[in-house]
Amino acid sequence: MLIPAQPFPYEFDLAHSALVIIDMQRDFIEPGGFGETLGNDVSLLSAIVPACQAVLQAWRGAGGLVVHTREAHRPDLSDCPPAKRLRGNPALRIGDQGPMGRILVAGEPGNQIIPELAPVDGEIVIDKPGKGAFCATGLHEILQDHGISHLLFMGVTTEVCVQTSMREANDRGYDSLLLEDCTESYFPHFKAATLDMLRAQGGIVGWTAPSAAVLTALGSVAGQHC
């Protein structure tokens, strides 16, 4: 499939591609969660949910591989270095009790993916202790086992976990596309700058495109199977 994208068209084969949904967790997306306690407007992030749902539904319908990630730490925080936990001066830190359970701890209510995008049987779920999806997760090996060479990214936040994951993917040889209306930041100008950085210099990190381009391509695939 060839779709219009920046800085030039993006070509991918569904059988060798995966949809990677980064950290669409309750604590980041929902009112009353960790993101809001930090003073952020979570409505900016929740606004992308319908677009993400549409792509996820179409991708599932086409039979594509789906990967969900969660930023999550062990309950004893043995995988959370002090340099991460003690950064800044927040009222709540990783591991503290928050509005939806312990912050960024695996198994806690706030650490779960929002119901609208919840994984289904057969989809891959990665708990990652870092910003990037490949750091200490085994994701690369999983993707290689599935014969994946292309990654389509959605999720939050654009400039932190999404961008980090795309840069990690680039270093490992994947061709990556970020769906522009399926990613967001608490700081919209950070998103805009990140999109520019990713596709600069001929796509130094990857491609970007609106979700409509992918939906059109997936619709054509579905039509071929009717």
N, C-alpha and C positions, 0 to 999 in steps of 0.2 A: 504494500500500500504506500502510495506517495501522497503526502498532504502538504498544503501550503504552510510555511513556517518561516520564522526568522532565525538566522540570516539568509537561509535558502531552504528549499523544500526538504522535508524529512521523510525518509523511506524506511519502513519497517515491515517485517513479516510476523503476523500474529503468533505463529507457532514458536517463534524465537524471541518473543517480547513479553515483558511483564509490566503490569500496572502497579506502581509502588505508591502507597498512600501513607504519608508521613504524619504520625503523631496527632491524629484527629481524636484527641482524648477529651473526656469530659472536663478535666481540670483546666484545659486550655480554651475550650470552646464555649462551655455553658456558664450562664450567670451563677454567681456564688462559688465558682471554682477558684483555683490557685491564681490563674491569670488575672481575674478580676480583683483579687486581694492585693495584687501588686499595683493596682491603679489603672489597669488597662481596660479599654473598651472592647469587650469580647464580641460585641455585635459585628465588628469588622470581620472577625474570623468566622462567625456563624453564618454570615451572608453568603459564603461560598458553598455551603452544604448542598443546596439544590443542584448546583452545577456538578459537584462531585458525585452526588447520587445518580445523576443522569449518565455520567461516564461509567461509573461502576456497574450500573444495570446493563448498559450496552456491552461493556467488556465481558461481563459474566455471560450475557446472551451469546456472544461470539465464541465463548469457550476459552478466553484468554486467562493466563496465570495472574493471580492477584496476591500481592504482598502488603500486609499491614505492619506498621511499626508503632511501638509505644516507647517513649522515654521512660524507663523504669529501672529501679534499683532493688537489690535484695533487701529484705527487712532489716538485716544487720548492717546495711550500708557498706559492706566490705568492698563493693565495686564502685563506690562513690569517693573519689579522692578529695581530701580537704580543700584543695585548690578550687574544686567545683562547688562544694557545699558551702564554703565560707566566703565566696565571692560576693562583693557588694555589702549592702546593709539592709536586707529585707526583714520585714516583721516575721515572716515565716521562711524557714529553710527546708531543703530536701530532708525528708524523714520526720519533720514536725507534723503535729496533728493539724490538719486544715479543715475547711468546710466539708470536704468529701473524703475524709480519711487522711492517712499520712501522705504527705506530699511526694509525688513521683516514686512511690513504693509499689512494687508489683503486687497485684491482687486487691489493692484498695479500690473503692468505688470510683474515685476521681481519676484513677489510672486507666479506666476502661475506655475503649473506643465508643464514641457516641452511638446511640441506637440506630440512627439513620444510615450509618456506614458500617455497622457491626459485621465482623467476619462470618462467613458461613462455612460449613464443612468442606474441607479440601483446600481452603485458602491458607496461606502461610502467614503466621503472626510472629513478629520478631520483637522481643524486648531488648532494647539497646541502652547501655549505660552511658553512652556519650551522645554528642550531637549528631554524629554521622551514623547512618544505618549499617555501615560496614565495620565499625569499630567494635571488636570483641563480641561479634554476633554469629559468625559463620555464614553470613548472608551470601558472600561471594561463592562459597562452595555449593550452597543450595541452588543458586542460580545456574552455576555451571552444570550441576547434575541435571537440570531441566533444559539445558541447551540454550540458555538465554543470552542474547547479545545486545538487545535493545531494551531500554527502560523508559517508561512514561511516568512522570512524577506528578503527584498532587499532594496537598497538605500544608502544614504550618510548622514554624513560621518561615516565610520565604527566605529571609536573609540568614537564618540560623540553621535549623536542622535540615531544611530542604536544600539550601545551597551547599551545605557541608556534605550531604549525601550525594549530591550530583558531582561535586568535585572528587569525592572518593570513587564514585563510579567511573568517572573519566580516567582516573589513574589506573583503574583496573581494566580499561579497554571497552567499556560499554558506550554505546551511542545513546544519549539521553535527551528527552524532550520534556520540558516543563509546561503544563497546561496553565495558561496565564490567568484565567478566571476561576481556577480550581486551587489557587494558592493565595495566601494573604499574610499580612503582618499587622501587628498592633500599631505600626508606624508606616502608613502608606508610602511615604517617600522612600523608605528602606526597600519596599517591594519594587518600586520603579527602578531604583538604582541597581538592585540585584538582577532584574531582568536584563538590564543593559550590560551588566558585567558578564553574565552567563553567555550571551550571544555575541559579545564583542569579538573583534579580530577573527571573523569568519567562524564563529561558534567555538571559541576557545574551550568552553566547558560543555556546551550543548546547544540545543534549539529551544525556542519557545513558540507556542501557537495557542490560539483560542480553542476551547473544548469543542466548539462547533465543527472544526476541521476533522477532529478525531471521530466525532459522532457521525459525520457524513461518511467517512471511510468505513466505519463499523457497520453502518446501515447498508452500505453496498455489499459487504461481506454477507450480512444476514439475508439480503435479497437473493444472493446467489444460491443460498441453501433452501430457499422456499420451493 
